[in-house]
């Protein structure tokens, strides 16, 4: 992914997004946003810095 981002425009690089529960918005599935992973799911931080639990099945 880093090599792609270095050589292509932003629109040419796929982004894997998740839609957070409770109106948290959409965030990319990147290390900067994933805070923690546990048995309940992913703890993900949105653009406002609020942390949400995204359930993983």
Helices and strands as residue ranges (DSSP letters): H 2-7, G 10-12, E 17-20, E 25-28, E 34-38, E 41-45, E 51-54
